Amino acid sequence: MRDFQTTGRSAVYAANGLCATSHPLAAKVAVDILQVGGNAVDAAIAGAVLLGICEPQMTGIGGDCFVLVKPAGSETVVALNGSGRAAKATSAAMLRDRGLTQVPERGIDAVTLPGAVDAFCRLSADYGSLGLERILQPAIRYAEEGVPTAPRVTADWADNVSALTGDARRFFLFDGKLPRPGQIFRAPGQAEVLRRIAKLGRKGFYDGEVAADVIASLQALGGNHTLDDLASTACTYGDPVQGIYRDHSLYEHPPNGQGATAILMLNILKHFNLAALEPFGTLRAHIEAEAAKLAYDARNRFIAETTPRLDHMLSPETAARLAALIDPKCALATAAPLTEAVHKETVYITVVDRDRMAVSLIYSIFDGFGSGLASAKFGINFQNRGAGFTLERGHPNELAGGKRPMHTIIPAMLGKAGRITMPFGVMGGSYQPCGHARFVSNLLDYGMDQQAAIDAPRSFSGSEGMQVERGYPEKVRAELAQMGHQVSIPEIPLGGAQNILIDEGGILIGASDPRKDGCAIGY
């Protein structure tokens, strides 16, 4: 139990249903949907779509999503891949011929087709109960009437404004200026798109006037995207990948997501007695950083839409060999941890309903404001997920027409003894696998409750060196530097997190990261 005389927040307890996400309006809308008879899928879609209006720099209907679902009355986890593909006419060779060595982080070359809307429509049809026309009404209303910009949203807006070009500046700036905290953001064009989706389903987005706006805008910007590319966009179901840590099962979305990286990282950490170390001490942070370097290096070599060596990546022997490379006293000078564009923008929502259907959903346009481009008529912000491809010849993640890129966004669930106990997610782009591993370790190695486990200070060894949040003592940063880490304090917090525990008595307990504006709400 936390110290009630110090700053912090309590987890939220509820008996009937609960949502945790990064914006309070989205959490409230999700619970409202539950209270009028919707299930967890209905509520998660309603909240997620609204997050595209509440946090437009993070996500939107021009992006992708990944979902894990535990249906009511079942302990099976179903994975839904709502990520889009590169235009069929594109290729890595085309970019290499222009002298490029990597996909540009912003601009038209990085735009892949949006897959989230198709996934929301499919998920609603297969698992929802109320239908799109009902569950999209809150997002339509808020897009039309507007949402006050929250403090963290306003800060992120300012950090990413330089990405906006052309029509995107018209839709996402206020007479050319940044929003003030509390200033109303409206998206009437997106409200109209959502009305069409509510009425027509996926045809309202992937066909007709909206599709014409999307493709005409992309082609005017120099893209080779076609109406056929957009119309053929379709989500796919699959089975999660699974790992075991401290008698708990960790379920992650399969590739092209990077969830297997979190499993590999925990497999490496199994070889160290973390529970005997100070949770926020130097040695734990060091070992975690080294495990992250090795796990991310494996990710960079193996993870793609098709990952033929996934079994090798997740084998105990691979983890044992990698763990043996870690020196407890000295940082590795090799194993560059990241190759894709560094970013920190994503939203995550989790919902559990009265029948204990559980949803873990993550939804993103990749970088802040994605590609920095938007459609001319409806203001749909295009994602830049193509920056997740490599241009390396023969690499499994090499850019190719009609292919999905390696994705950083990963929803997760924990289970024990055959029972799903917790949907959870950690936002923060490349940090996410490390964030999953740290969250699970905080819970299982150190016995933290779920709110403390996400409140706890974070560190991450990425392309910018080893970033160590201010929650760590300065002494730890100094000792890490002495071990060879390039230590700095990150300019913005490392990610955000949400989770819901389904306890053994059936009570729901939700936690929300103070690094974001959001909360957990139940009833």
N, C-alpha and C positions, 0 to 999 in steps of 0.2 A: 504494500500500500504506500502511496506517495506521501510525502511530507506536506500536509495541508497549510503549513506556515510559509512555504516557499512558492515561487511562481510555478505554473504548470497547469495541466488540465486533467480531468478525470476521464476515463473511458465512459461511454454511454451504454446503459443497460436497457434492454427492451424485450418484451415477450412475443410480440406479434410480427414485427418486421423492422428492418433497419437498413439505412443507406449511409455510406461514408464516401465522401468525395471532396474535391479541392475547392468547391464554391458552395456557399450555403443555400443559394437559390436552387441550384441543381439538386442538392440533397433534399430540400423541402419538397420540390416537385416530385421526386422519386417516391417519397413517403406519401404524398398526396395520392399518387397513382395506386400505391398499395392499399390505401384506405378506401378507395372507391371500387376495390375488387380486382385490381390488376395484380399480376404476379411479378416475380423478381425480374424477369426478362422485360416485361412492359415498363417497369420502373427504371431499369438500367438504361434502356433506349431513350426514354423520356428525359432522364437526367443527362445522359451523354450528349444528345443533340443540343440541349440547352447550354451545355458547357461551351459549345462552339460560338455561342453568343456572349456568354459571360467571360470567356477567356479566348477571344478570337486569335490572339497571337500564338496560342498553344494548339488549337485544333479547329476543325470545321468540316463541312460536308465535302470539301475538296480533298479530304485525307483518307486515311486507312484506319482499320481497327483490328484487334485480335480479341477473342473472347473465349473464356472457359465457362462452361455451364455444368452445374450439378442439378439434374432434374429432380423434382419433388418425388419422394419415395424411392430414390436410388442413391447409391454411393459411387456411381460411375461418373467420370468427368469427360465431357465432350469438348473438343476444341473446334472453333470456327475461325478460319483464316479470311479476314476481310481486307487483305492487301491487294492493291492493284499492280498492274504490269507495265513494263516499258512499251512504248509504241512499237508496233510490229516492224516499221520501216527503219528503226534505229539499230545501231550496232556499236560495239567497242571500236571496231576498225575505223568507222567514220570519225570518231573523236580522236583516235590516234593519228589519223591522216591530217587532222588539223593541228597536230603538234601537242595535243593534250596528253598528260600522263595520269590524270585522274578526272573523274566527272566533276565539273564545276559545282561548287556548293550551292550557288543560287542561279537563277535564270532558267531559261527554257530547256536546256539540256538535262536538267535534273528533274523535270516534271514527269512523274508516272501517273497513270490513270487512277482516278479515285475509286477505292473499293469499299469504303465504309457504308455508303448508302445501300448498296446491294446486300451487304451483310446484315444491316439493320432490318431490311425488308424480309430477308430469309429467316432471320432469327425470330422476328415477330410472327411470321406465318407458321413456323415449326414449333415454337415453344411459348409464344405469347398467348394472352387470353382476351385482351381488349381491342386489338387491332390498331393499325397505324393512325387512322383518322382520329381516334380518341387520344392516343398517347403523344401525338405531336402537337396538340393544341397549346400546351404551355409554352413550348419553344416558339411557335408561331406568334403567340401573343407578345412574348418578351422581345422577339426580333422586331416586331412592329412598333411596340410602345417604347422599348429601350430598357437597358440595364445600367445601373450606376457602376462605373468602373471601380473595382476594389483596389486596395492599396498594393498588394503584390502584383496584380494585373497591370496597374499603372506603371509600376517600376519595370516590369518585363516589357511592356509596350515601348518604353523609352529605350531600353537596351537593344531592341530589334527594329526600331523605326528606320534605320539606314537601309534595311533590306527592301523596303517598299518602293516600287517603281510603277510608273504608268497609272493604269486604272486603279491599282491597289491603293495608291495614295488618296484617291478620291473616296474610296469606300472605308478606309481605315484610319484616316486622319480627320481632324476637325478644323475645317478651313485651313488646311495645311499644317495644323499644329497638333501637338500631343494632347491627350486628355488629361485633365486634372482629376485627382481622386474624387469620386462621386459624380463626375460628369457623365451624362447619359449617352451610351452608345446604342445606336439603332442600326438595323440591317434589314430594311424593308424588302430589298431584292431577295435576300435569303428567305424571308418570311413567305414570299410568293413561291419560291422553289419548294419550301416545306409544305405549302398548301397543295401543290401538285403531287408531291410524294404521298401525302395523306390521302388524297383522292384516288390516285392512279397506281400507287406502289412504285416499284422500280422504274416503270415506264415514265413516270413523272420526272425522272432525273436522267435516265440513260436513253431517252427518246424525245422527240418533239423539240419544242422551243428551247428548253434548258440545255439539252444535248447540243443543239445548234450553237448556242451561246458559248458553251465550253469549247467546242472544237474550233469554231471560227476564231475565237479569242486566241487559242493556242497557236493556230496556224498563222494568224496575224503577227504573233510574237516570234515566228520563225520555227515553230514546232512542226514535226511530221506526224502528229497525232491525227487519227481519222475517226469518223463516226462509227466505223466498224470496230475500231479499237475500243471505243467507249461502250458500244452495245454488247461486245463480247466479254466485258468485265463481269466476273462471277466469283463469289466466295466459295470456299471448299471446306468440308468437314474433315476432321482427322482425329487421331488419338494423341493425347499429351505424351511427352516424354517424362520419365519418372526417375527419381533418385531417392536414396534412403539416407537420412542423417539423424542420429540419436533416436532410432526406433520410430521416426516419423517419415512419412512419404511426402516428397516435394513433387508436385505436378507442375510442369512448365509447358508452354505452347511449343509445338515442334517447329523445326525450320520451315520457312525462311526466317523465323524469329530466333533470337539468340538465347532463349531460355536454357538450352543445354549448357551454356557457359556457366550459369549459376550452379547447376548440378556438378559440373567438373570442379568448380572452385571449392564447393563443399567437400567433394571427394578428396581433394588435396588437403583441405583443412582437417579432415578426419585423422591425419597422420600426426597431428600436434594436439597436445593436451591444453586446448584453449581455456577450459574451465579453471585451470590452475593459474592463469595469468590475470593480471589486472584488466578489467574490461575496457578501461580507457587509458591503459598504459602503453608504453613505447613498444614492447615486444609484440603484443597482440596486433597493433597497427602495422608493424613491420611485416609480420608473417602474413597478414591479410593482404598487404600490398604486393608481396612477392607471389602469393597464390593468384592474385588478380592478373599480374603480368603474364604468368604462365598460362592461365586459363584463357585470357583474351588473345594471346598469341595462337593458341589452338583454334579459337573461334575464327580468327582471321584466315586461317588456312583451310578450315573445314566447312564453316556454316554458309549455306546458300539455299536456294529454293530446293535443290536436290543435294542431299548431303550423304554421299555413299559411305563415308567413313565415320558416321555418327556413333556406331557401336564401339569403334576404336577410341573415339574421343571420350566416351563415357565408361570405358572399361576400368576396373580396379587397378589393373596393371599400369595403364597410362597415368592414372592419378599417383600411384606409388612412385613411378619414375620421375614425375614432375616434382613431387614433394621432396624427393631426395636432392633436388637441385637447390633447395632453399637453404641459405646460410643464415642461422639465427642472429648473426652478428653483423652481417654486411648485405647491402642492397645489390641485387643483380644489375649489371650494367647493360645487359642485352634484353632481348625479348620485348621489342616495341609493342606496347599494349593496344594501340589503336591505329586503324588505317582509314576508317570512314570519317566523314566530317564530324567534328565535335559539336554536340548540341545538348540542350538541357530542357527542351520543350515537349510536353506531353500532358494529357489529362488521364486520370484513372478514376473509375467508379466501381464500387462493389455494393451489391444488394443481396439480402437474404429475406425471404418472405415467410408468412405464417406456416406454410407447408414445407419450409426449409429447402425450397429451391434456392440455389446460390449462384450468383453471377459475378465473374471477375472480368472486367472489360477495360481495355486501354485503347486510346483513340488519339490520333496525332496527325499533324501536317509536317512533322520532322523538325526543321529549324523554326525559330520564331518567325511567324508569318510565312512559313514554308519557303517557296521559291521567291517570294516577294512580288508575285504576279497574281492578277485576279481577272476573272471574266468581265467583259465590258458591260454587259447588261445587268446581270444579277449579282455581281460582286462576289463570286465564288473564289475563295483564296486557294490557289493551286499549291499542292505539296511539292517538296523537293526530295522525295524518297529515292530518286535515281542516284543521289549522292551516296547512297549506300552500296552501289555497285563498285567493282574494281575494273580497271582497264587492262589488267595483267592478262596476257594471252594464256588460255588454257585453264585459268583459275575457275573453280566451280561457281564463283560469284561474279564472273565476267559479264559485263553488260551485253545483253542480246535482246532482240525484238521479241515481245510477248513473254518476257521473263520477269519474275518477281525478284526484287533486290533483297539482300540480307537486311533484316529489320532489327531495330534495337528495342522496340516496344514489346513487353512481355508481361502478360497477366499470370498469376500463379494461384495455387491452392496448396494448403497443407492438409495432411490426413494422418490418422493413427489407428492401428488395429482395424483397418477396413472401413473406417468412418471418416468422412471429410469434416475437418474441424475448423478450417479458416480459409476463406478467399482473401487474398491480399495482393497488393501491387506496390511497387516503388517507382515513382517517376524519376526522370533525370537522364534521359538519353543513354549515353554510353555507360553511365554509372549503374544502370539498372541491375545487371547480374551481380555486381559487387554489393549493391544495396539489398538484393534478395538474400545473398549469403550472410551479410552482416545482420539483417533482421532475424533470420532463422537462428543464427548463432546467439544473438542477444536473448532470444526466447529460450533456447534449449541448452546452451552452455552456461548462461548466467542467470537463468530463472527470472528474467525481467517480465513484467506484465506487458501486454501488447502496446499500451500507450508509451510506457517507458522505453520500450524497444525501438520505437520510431522517434521519440524525442531525443534519444541519445546522440552525442556528437558523432560525426562521420569523417572518414578520410577516404581518399581515392587516388591511386597511382595511375594516372592517365597520360595523355600526350602533353599535358601542361605541367608535368612533374607530379609530385605528391601533394595534393591539396588536403589540408587539415583544417577543419572548421574551428572557429574561435572557442567552441565548447571544450576543446582540449587545452590542458595547461601548456604554457610556453615552454616548460621544461621538456615536455614530450616532443615538441617541434624541434628543439635544439638537439635532443638525443637522436631523433630520426635523421637530422641533417648530418650528424657525426657518423651515422651508419652509411651515408652515401646517397640518401634520398634528396631530391631537389624540392625542398619544402616551401609551400606558400599557403597563405590563407585565401580561400576562394572568394571572389568578388560577390557571388550570390551563393545561397545555401546549396548543398549537394542534394538535389532532388526533393521529393516529397513522398509521403506514403499514406496508405489507407488500409484498413483491415476490419474484418468482422469475425469474432470467435463464436462458434456454435458450441456452447459448453455442454458438459455431459448431462446436465439437467435440462437442456433444450433452450436455455436463455441465450439471447444474442447480446454480444458485447462488442461495441464498435470503437475504433480509435482513428484519429485524424491528425495529420502532421501539422504542427504549428508553423512550419516553414511556408505553408500555403495559407490562403484565405479561408479554407473550407472547414468542415465539421462533420461529425456523425450525428444523425438524427434517427430516432426510432419512435415506435408507438406501441 
